[in-house]
Amino acid sequence: MKITDTLTYKDIREIPALLASFSKNADRLKKLTLKSRRGRVYLVGRGSSGNATLFAKYVWEEFCGVASNIVHPYSVFSARKEIDFGGEVVWAFSQSGRSGDIVRCLKRLMLWGASGVAVTNEPNIKKNLLAQAAGNNVLLSYSKELPVAATKSFALQLWLVLHTAKLWGAGFFTSDFNKTIFEIERFTGSLPDFGNDYVEKIKDRSFVGFVGRGPFNAIAEDSALKFREMAGVHSLGYSAAEFLHGPIGSFGPKDFVFLFNHSAKLSEDICRVKKSLLKRKVPFAVMSEKGLKYPFNALLADVKMKFIALKLAVCKGLNPDKPRGLKKITQTF
């Protein structure tokens, strides 16, 4: 299988144009980017969409002062007493708009008084159960994502988060968005030549870890998910503090770790992780996106990791478009 023949490759190549299209219509978000009068939101999602809510939590709290609480559907379904969500706003992320537990969770929270905002990539409202339930729907694009593993829809979810942050006073500028699109477009134009050295380093590793702070924690989590889904690699994502709190003890010379750093200078936490890896003789690579403003550089890091996962899958003779054990719409209850 040639990497350029995969649907995943074509989806990754489409990301810059989709980001640009979303930005052109960003004015529509003014009526949809809701938060409570108390200046907070609740977030719910699964899989990649769940990782996007983690990105939203970090960005909206760090740059906007908007408290962002992640909802776990199990506690909602199992609640012995009604939870007061009066006046609250719940953002529900689902690429397909048909994830059964997310739809059910949002409906229950709205029965308890919440307003809903759906974030989906399904323009057909008859199929989009989440948009029907919420009433307010942020449509990410009209481009259907055909591969099972989410690539462009995840990038668009992060893009929505950044545009919303701009509306909520984060101090982001149009030039930040334009430069990000330019850099991602420049990168995707050279995709076939990227990542060979990383694939050689990790193809025979027992375990691959991903470590990042803040918004890059979400990138670490989703990178690990894509390595599991597309390339069948045992992998997990961690925050730097979480990694140092114990998991690092399970890593050794047969493993590999990607460290995400958000600036040219290594942060204190990432320096501590690096020193611990060196002490344990664990191979690692530092992924620093220096050319873009933080947290916009998280998107370029994400696209790079998606492509490495894709190249590794093809190297191992796997079909990245149809991961084993994964369906496009996963029903988790």
QUIFENTA-V563253 format. One record per residue. RES is the residue in one letter. PSI is psi in degrees with one decimal (none if undefined). D_FIRST is the distance of its C-alpha to the first C-alpha in whole Angstrom. Layout:
res->{RES;RES}
psi->{PSI;PSI}
d_first->{D_FIRST;D_FIRST}
This chain:
res->{M;K;I;T;D;T;L;T;Y;K;D;I;R;E;I;P;A;L;L;A;S;F;S;K;N;A;D;R;L;K;K;L;T;L;K;S;R;R;G;R;V;Y;L;V;G;R;G;S;S;G;N;A;T;L;F;A;K;Y;V;W;E;E;F;C;G;V;A;S;N;I;V;H;P;Y;S;V;F;S;A;R;K;E;I;D;F;G;G;E;V;V;W;A;F;S;Q;S;G;R;S;G;D;I;V;R;C;L;K;R;L;M;L;W;G;A;S;G;V;A;V;T;N;E;P;N;I;K;K;N;L;L;A;Q;A;A;G;N;N;V;L;L;S;Y;S;K;E;L;P;V;A;A;T;K;S;F;A;L;Q;L;W;L;V;L;H;T;A;K;L;W;G;A;G;F;F;T;S;D;F;N;K;T;I;F;E;I;E;R;F;T;G;S;L;P;D;F;G;N;D;Y;V;E;K;I;K;D;R;S;F;V;G;F;V;G;R;G;P;F;N;A;I;A;E;D;S;A;L;K;F;R;E;M;A;G;V;H;S;L;G;Y;S;A;A;E;F;L;H;G;P;I;G;S;F;G;P;K;D;F;V;F;L;F;N;H;S;A;K;L;S;E;D;I;C;R;V;K;K;S;L;L;K;R;K;V;P;F;A;V;M;S;E;K;G;L;K;Y;P;F;N;A;L;L;A;D;V;K;M;K;F;I;A;L;K;L;A;V;C;K;G;L;N;P;D;K;P;R;G;L;K;K;I;T;Q;T;F}
psi->{128.6;138.2;-33.4;-11.4;-7.6;150.1;-32.3;-41.8;-43.8;-36.0;-41.8;-40.8;-25.9;-14.8;-49.7;-42.8;-37.4;-37.9;-42.5;-41.8;-42.1;-42.5;-35.4;-29.1;22.1;-18.6;-27.3;-19.2;-20.9;-31.9;-11.1;-23.1;80.3;149.1;162.8;166.0;-22.7;-1.5;43.2;164.7;163.8;148.5;140.7;139.1;164.8;155.0;-133.4;-38.0;-35.1;-38.9;-33.2;-35.0;-32.0;-41.0;-43.9;-43.8;-50.0;-47.4;-47.2;-33.7;-41.1;-40.9;-19.1;-11.7;24.2;110.0;127.3;109.8;127.5;127.1;135.4;114.0;-34.0;-43.1;-31.0;-45.4;-30.6;-0.6;125.6;-22.0;153.1;137.1;132.4;106.5;20.4;126.5;-1.0;163.8;129.2;122.8;120.8;119.7;127.0;118.5;-48.7;-23.8;11.6;16.3;112.3;-43.3;-32.1;-41.2;-46.7;-40.9;-47.0;-42.7;-43.1;-41.4;-34.5;-33.3;-29.8;8.0;-3.2;156.1;150.7;145.7;120.0;139.7;107.9;169.3;31.6;106.0;-19.8;104.0;-25.1;-29.3;-19.4;83.9;-32.9;-43.2;-38.6;-43.1;-41.7;-38.0;-35.4;121.3;124.4;107.8;121.7;-40.4;172.9;10.0;111.9;131.0;111.1;-40.4;156.1;-48.1;132.6;127.4;-72.7;-32.9;-34.3;-44.8;-40.0;-34.6;-42.5;-37.7;-42.8;-44.3;-43.7;-40.1;-40.2;-40.6;-38.2;-43.5;-27.9;17.2;29.4;-14.2;22.6;152.5;160.0;-35.9;-31.6;-41.8;-44.6;-40.8;-36.2;-44.9;-44.0;-46.3;-38.1;-38.2;-40.4;-39.9;-48.4;-19.3;-14.9;25.2;-48.2;-25.3;-1.5;143.6;-5.8;-39.5;-37.4;-40.3;-42.9;-35.7;-29.5;-9.3;-26.5;13.1;149.6;-37.2;142.3;125.8;154.4;126.3;128.8;159.0;148.9;-133.3;-28.5;-14.8;-39.5;-37.5;-40.3;-44.1;-43.4;-31.2;-44.7;-39.9;-42.7;-35.5;-36.9;-46.9;-53.2;-41.3;-0.5;32.5;135.0;117.2;151.5;151.3;147.2;152.4;157.1;-43.5;-41.6;-40.6;-41.5;-16.9;-5.2;-44.9;-28.7;-24.9;-18.5;-3.8;140.8;-169.5;-20.0;-3.4;-177.2;146.4;132.3;127.1;121.3;126.2;135.9;0.1;176.3;-33.9;135.0;133.2;162.1;-44.0;-43.5;-34.5;-41.6;-39.8;-44.1;-46.2;-39.8;-37.5;-42.5;-41.1;-36.5;0.9;40.4;122.3;142.9;166.4;137.1;122.2;99.1;119.2;91.0;-21.0;-6.9;153.3;139.9;134.4;13.7;-29.9;-14.0;-32.7;-41.5;-39.7;-41.1;-46.4;-40.5;-42.7;-35.1;-40.0;-36.7;-42.0;-41.1;-46.9;-36.7;-40.2;-46.6;-38.8;-34.7;2.1;20.8;154.9;105.8;-19.5;-19.4;73.5;146.7;137.6;14.3;136.5;160.9;-42.5;111.3;122.8;115.5;9.3;none}
d_first->{0;4;6;9;7;8;12;12;12;14;17;17;18;20;22;25;26;26;28;30;31;32;35;36;37;38;42;41;41;44;45;42;42;45;46;50;53;53;50;47;44;42;39;36;33;30;27;26;29;31;29;30;34;34;33;36;38;38;38;41;43;43;43;45;47;46;46;43;43;40;40;39;39;40;44;44;44;46;49;52;54;53;51;53;50;53;52;49;45;42;39;36;33;30;27;27;31;31;31;34;35;35;37;39;40;41;43;45;46;47;49;50;51;48;46;43;40;37;34;31;28;29;31;33;36;36;33;33;36;36;37;40;41;41;43;41;38;36;33;30;28;28;24;23;20;17;15;17;18;20;19;21;24;25;25;28;29;30;31;34;35;36;37;39;41;42;44;45;47;44;45;41;42;40;39;37;35;34;34;31;29;29;28;25;24;25;22;20;20;19;16;13;16;17;17;16;20;19;16;18;21;20;17;20;23;24;25;24;27;27;31;32;36;37;34;31;32;30;27;27;27;25;22;23;22;19;18;19;17;14;14;17;19;23;24;27;28;32;35;36;40;38;36;39;41;40;36;36;38;35;32;33;31;28;27;26;27;27;30;30;33;34;36;37;39;38;40;42;40;37;39;40;37;36;39;39;35;37;39;37;35;32;29;29;28;30;28;31;30;34;33;34;36;36;35;33;31;30;27;26;25;24;21;20;20;17;15;16;15;12;11;12;10;7;9;10;7;9;8;10;11;13;15;17;20;20;21;22;25;27;30;32;35}
